[in-house]
Amino acid sequence: MFSGIPGQAQPKAFFERAFREGTLAHAYLLAGPEGLAKTEFARELGAALVSRCGDCGACPDCERARAGLHPDLHLLEREGDVYRVAQIEPLIADLSLKPFSAAHRVWVIPEVEYLNPESANKLLKSIEEPPPHVIFLLVTDRLDRVLPTIVSRCQVVEFRPLSDGEVVGYLAERYQVDQVAAEALARLSLGSVERAARLAADAAGPRRREEYLRYAAAIVAGSRGSGGPAPDEAFLGVLAREQAEIAAQVEEDLRRRVAELERQFQDKKDLEWHVDQVEARAKRETVRRSRLAAQDALDLLVSWVRDLWVVASGADDVLWNSDHRDALVGAVAATPEHYARLLGLTAKTRKDLYLNVDQKLALQAMFARFEEVSSSA
């Protein structure tokens, strides 16, 4: 169980013990920062709950569950900006049905912070008093944004960022990344397995990182460019190209998926419904991955400012961008307090990006605040 999930020793031990002792609760809320594979964890847990073998990983039950085809394992994904009542009502109507082949019927619901008050209240009664065969596995990146009434009726299981050692081990095993590169990616991932995997799998990642860091260095130094675009414009240009690549990848995946559906469904109404679903999912995926790209770009800039603060403080043995040590030492031109102020300015931008504020405007506003701080220094 959970063989595909790196780290998270405590949640793994918690659920393995509950399985072993037969003490499973009716509703769990898996909570922790973004990028820790919580939804994948919930799906693996759900697969184990509906597999009569107890999760051997090889029998037909396990194969169907892991492929998302088991009739007793359900994944509910939001179809818009929030979960609406129209999505919750069919779930509630199905709760009374007995399991088809398993001991339990399991619902995995990611992003429960996006339940609006009406849909949350609709779901609340079912979480409070579900049929004995039903188990809810709710997932959130933002526990503070989940309605307290939902939280209070679930057993909260906390997920924590991975250690650098756990990330290094994961990258070496899954992506065959060498030790030096894995250590660098681990520092940049900030404990997020999703970010580490994204960086390792991105063939253009090393080149893009160098571009972001070069422009970040110029932005922090107050350079205005020489004959080309200003550093802040160049930084945003790198991000725009990356997001265009993301949109093209998602569009290609969507075309492939629609072609599969056209072969699978002969009934026009069935086909239209499934195509609508995959198109909506593709739109959400484009938005999500574009936001993550903006967050990654911001974090690379933050890593540069953080390293300048470290060098200015006389502790250059703990650099995140250790392969740029000489450039960082040569770039320090202010006090640690100055770089600390710049780091403080990035916090609001990170929050804005998470809340899907216009990414370009959020970053431009941050660059303007950087300039104000630098001019007053």
C-alpha positions in Angstrom: 0.0 0.0 0.0 1.2 3.5 -0.9 4.3 2.2 -2.7 4.0 5.0 -5.3 3.9 7.8 -2.7 7.2 9.2 -1.5 7.7 10.2 2.1 4.7 10.7 4.4 5.7 8.0 6.9 3.2 9.2 9.5 0.1 9.1 7.3 1.1 5.8 5.9 1.6 4.2 9.3 -1.6 5.7 10.5 -3.8 4.1 7.8 -1.8 0.8 7.8 -2.6 0.5 11.5 -6.3 1.4 10.9 -6.5 -1.3 8.3 -4.7 -3.8 10.5 -6.9 -3.1 13.6 -10.1 -2.5 11.7 -10.6 1.0 13.1 -11.3 2.9 9.9 -13.4 6.1 10.4 -16.2 7.1 8.0 -14.6 10.4 6.9 -11.0 11.6 6.6 -9.6 15.0 5.6 -6.1 14.7 4.1 -4.6 18.2 4.6 -1.2 19.8 3.8 0.6 22.1 1.4 0.2 21.8 -2.3 2.3 19.3 -4.2 2.5 16.4 -1.7 0.6 13.8 -3.7 -2.4 13.9 -1.3 -5.0 13.1 -4.0 -2.8 10.2 -5.3 -2.5 9.0 -1.7 -6.3 9.1 -1.3 -6.8 7.2 -4.5 -4.4 4.5 -3.5 -6.1 4.3 -0.1 -9.5 4.1 -1.9 -8.2 1.3 -4.1 -7.0 -0.7 -1.1 -10.5 -0.2 0.6 -12.4 -1.6 -2.4 -10.0 -4.4 -3.3 -11.1 -7.7 -1.8 -7.5 -8.9 -1.8 -6.4 -6.0 0.5 -4.3 -4.3 -2.2 -2.1 -6.9 -3.7 -1.7 -4.6 -6.7 -2.0 -7.3 -9.3 -5.6 -8.8 -9.2 -8.5 -7.6 -11.3 -9.9 -5.6 -8.4 -6.7 -3.7 -7.9 -6.2 -3.1 -11.6 -9.8 -1.7 -12.0 -9.4 0.4 -8.9 -6.1 1.9 -9.9 -7.4 2.6 -13.4 -10.5 4.4 -12.0 -12.9 1.8 -13.2 -14.0 0.1 -10.0 -17.7 0.6 -9.4 -17.2 1.1 -5.6 -14.5 3.8 -5.9 -15.6 7.3 -7.0 -13.5 10.4 -7.7 -15.5 13.6 -7.6 -13.7 16.6 -9.3 -15.1 20.1 -9.4 -16.5 21.1 -12.8 -16.1 24.9 -12.4 -14.6 27.5 -10.1 -16.3 25.7 -7.1 -18.2 22.6 -6.3 -21.9 23.3 -6.9 -25.0 21.7 -5.4 -25.7 20.0 -8.8 -22.5 18.0 -8.4 -23.2 17.0 -4.8 -26.8 15.9 -5.2 -26.1 12.8 -7.4 -23.4 11.7 -4.9 -25.9 11.9 -2.0 -28.5 10.0 -4.0 -26.0 7.2 -4.6 -24.9 6.8 -0.9 -27.7 4.4 0.0 -26.7 1.9 -2.7 -25.0 -1.1 -1.4 -21.4 -1.9 -2.6 -21.3 -3.8 -5.9 -18.4 -6.1 -4.9 -16.4 -4.5 -2.1 -17.0 -4.1 1.7 -17.1 -0.3 1.2 -18.1 2.4 -1.2 -15.5 5.1 -1.2 -15.7 8.8 -2.4 -12.5 10.7 -3.0 -13.1 14.5 -3.1 -10.1 16.7 -3.8 -9.9 20.5 -3.3 -12.7 20.6 -0.7 -11.8 24.2 0.0 -13.7 24.9 -3.2 -17.0 23.6 -1.8 -19.3 26.7 -1.7 -21.5 27.1 1.4 -24.6 25.5 -0.3 -22.7 22.4 -1.6 -20.8 22.1 1.7 -24.0 22.1 3.7 -25.6 19.6 1.3 -22.6 17.3 1.9 -22.4 17.9 5.6 -25.4 15.7 6.6 -24.0 12.8 4.7 -20.5 13.2 6.3 -22.2 13.4 9.7 -24.3 10.2 9.3 -23.2 8.2 6.3 -24.4 4.7 5.7 -22.1 2.2 7.4 -20.5 1.0 4.1 -19.5 4.6 3.0 -16.1 6.2 3.5 -15.2 9.7 2.5 -11.6 10.7 1.7 -11.5 14.5 1.4 -8.4 16.4 0.3 -7.3 20.0 0.7 -4.2 22.2 0.2 -5.8 24.9 2.4 -7.2 23.6 5.7 -7.9 27.2 6.8 -10.3 27.6 3.9 -12.4 24.5 4.5 -15.7 25.2 6.3 -15.2 24.4 10.1 -18.3 22.3 10.1 -16.7 20.0 7.5 -13.4 19.8 9.4 -15.1 19.0 12.7 -16.8 16.0 11.2 -13.7 14.4 9.7 -10.6 12.9 11.1 -7.8 15.2 9.9 -4.6 13.6 8.7 -1.8 16.1 8.2 0.8 15.8 5.3 4.1 17.6 5.6 6.7 18.7 3.0 9.3 16.0 2.3 12.9 16.3 3.6 15.6 17.0 1.0 16.8 13.4 1.5 13.4 12.0 0.7 13.1 14.1 -2.5 16.7 13.1 -3.5 15.8 9.4 -3.1 12.5 9.8 -5.0 14.2 11.6 -7.9 17.0 9.0 -8.1 14.5 6.1 -8.1 11.8 7.5 -10.3 13.8 9.7 -12.8 17.3 8.3 -12.5 18.6 11.8 -11.6 22.2 11.9 -10.5 23.1 12.9 -6.9 24.3 16.4 -7.5 21.3 17.3 -9.7 18.9 15.6 -7.3 20.2 17.6 -4.4 19.8 20.9 -6.4 16.3 20.0 -7.4 15.4 19.0 -3.8 16.4 22.4 -2.5 14.4 24.1 -5.2 11.3 21.9 -4.6 10.9 23.1 -1.0 9.6 19.6 0.0 7.0 19.4 -2.8 7.2 16.0 -4.6 5.0 17.4 -7.4 7.4 20.3 -8.0 10.4 18.0 -7.9 8.9 15.7 -10.4 7.9 18.6 -12.6 11.4 20.0 -12.6 13.0 16.6 -13.2 10.7 15.7 -16.1 11.0 19.1 -17.9 13.6 18.8 -20.6 13.8 22.5 -20.9 13.9 23.0 -17.1 17.7 23.6 -16.8 17.7 26.2 -19.6 14.6 27.9 -18.3 16.0 28.0 -14.7 19.1 29.8 -16.0 17.0 32.3 -17.8 14.8 33.0 -14.8 17.9 33.4 -12.5 19.7 35.7 -14.9 16.7 38.0 -15.1 16.0 37.7 -11.4 19.6 38.8 -10.7 19.2 41.8 -13.0 15.8 42.8 -11.4 17.2 42.6 -7.9 20.3 44.6 -8.9 18.1 47.3 -10.5 19.5 46.8 -14.0 17.4 48.1 -16.9 18.8 46.0 -19.7 21.2 47.1 -22.5 19.5 47.3 -25.9 17.0 44.5 -25.2 13.9 44.2 -23.0 14.0 45.3 -19.4 14.8 42.3 -17.0 11.3 42.3 -15.6 9.8 42.1 -19.1 12.2 39.4 -20.1 11.3 37.4 -16.9 7.7 37.6 -17.8 8.5 36.6 -21.4 10.1 33.4 -20.2 6.9 32.7 -18.2 4.6 33.5 -21.1 6.5 31.0 -23.4 6.4 28.3 -20.7 2.6 28.8 -20.3 2.1 28.7 -24.1 3.9 25.3 -24.1 1.7 24.1 -21.3 -1.5 25.1 -23.2 -0.3 23.4 -26.3 0.5 20.2 -24.4 -2.9 20.1 -22.7 -4.6 20.8 -26.1 -2.7 17.9 -27.6 -3.7 15.6 -24.7 -7.3 16.8 -25.1 -7.4 15.9 -28.8 -6.0 12.5 -28.1 -8.6 11.9 -25.3 -11.5 13.1 -27.5 -10.4 10.7 -30.3 -10.5 7.8 -27.7 -14.0 8.8 -26.6 -15.2 8.9 -30.2 -14.0 5.3 -30.7 -15.5 4.3 -27.3 -19.0 5.9 -27.4 -21.4 5.5 -30.3 -24.3 7.3 -28.7 -24.2 11.0 -29.5 -25.5 12.2 -26.2 -23.1 10.0 -24.2 -20.2 11.2 -26.4 -21.2 14.9 -25.9 -21.4 14.5 -22.2 -18.0 12.8 -21.9 -16.4 15.3 -24.3 -17.8 18.2 -22.2 -16.3 16.6 -19.1 -12.8 16.2 -20.6 -12.9 19.7 -22.1 -13.7 21.2 -18.7 -11.0 19.1 -17.1 -8.5 20.3 -19.7 -9.4 23.9 -19.1 -8.9 23.4 -15.3 -5.6 21.6 -16.0 -4.3 24.5 -18.2 -5.2 27.0 -15.4 -3.6 24.9 -12.7 -0.4 24.2 -14.6 0.0 27.8 -15.7 -0.4 28.9 -12.1 2.2 26.4 -11.0 4.6 27.7 -13.6 4.1 31.2 -12.3 4.7 30.0 -8.8 7.8 28.1 -9.8 9.1 31.3 -11.6 8.4 33.3 -8.5 10.2 30.7 -6.3 13.3 30.8 -8.5 13.4 34.6 -8.0 12.8 34.1 -4.2 15.7 31.6 -4.2 18.0 34.1 -5.7 17.0 36.9 -3.2 17.2 34.4 -0.3 20.8 33.4 -1.4 21.8 37.0 -1.6 20.5 37.4 2.0 22.5 34.4 3.1 25.7 35.6 1.5 25.2 39.1 2.9 24.8 37.5 6.3 28.1 35.6 6.0 26.6 32.1 5.7 27.2 31.1 2.1 27.5 27.4 3.0 23.7 26.9 2.8 22.9 28.3 -0.7 20.0 26.9 -2.6 21.7 27.9 -5.9 25.1 26.6 -4.9 26.1 26.2 -8.6 26.0 30.0 -8.8 28.0 30.7 -5.7 30.6 33.0 -7.4 27.8 35.0 -9.1 26.0 35.4 -5.8 29.0 36.5 -3.9 29.8 39.1 -6.6 26.2 40.3 -6.7 25.8 41.2 -3.1 25.5 45.0 -2.9 23.2 45.7 0.0 22.6 44.7 3.7 20.9 41.5 4.8 18.0 43.8 5.9 17.5 45.0 2.4 17.2 41.5 1.0 14.9 40.5 3.9 12.6 43.4 2.9 12.5 42.1 -0.7 11.7 38.6 0.5 8.9 40.1 2.5 7.4 41.6 -0.6 7.2 38.2 -2.3 4.8 36.8 0.3 1.8 38.8 -1.0 2.6 37.8 -4.6 2.7 34.1 -3.7 -0.7 34.5 -2.0 -2.1 36.3 -5.1 -0.8 33.6 -7.4 -2.5 30.9 -5.3 -5.8 32.8 -5.4 -5.6 33.0 -9.2 -5.1 36.8 -9.3 -3.8 37.8 -12.8 -0.3 36.4 -12.8 1.3 39.1 -15.0 -0.2 41.9 -13.0 0.8 40.3 -9.6 4.4 39.9 -10.7 4.6 43.4 -12.3 3.3 44.9 -9.0 6.0 43.0 -7.1 8.7 44.2 -9.4 7.4 47.8 -8.9 7.6 47.3 -5.1 11.2 46.0 -5.5 12.1 49.1 -7.4 10.6 51.3 -4.7 12.5 49.5 -1.9 15.8 49.7 -3.9 15.4 53.4 -4.7 14.8 54.2 -1.0 17.7 52.1 0.3 
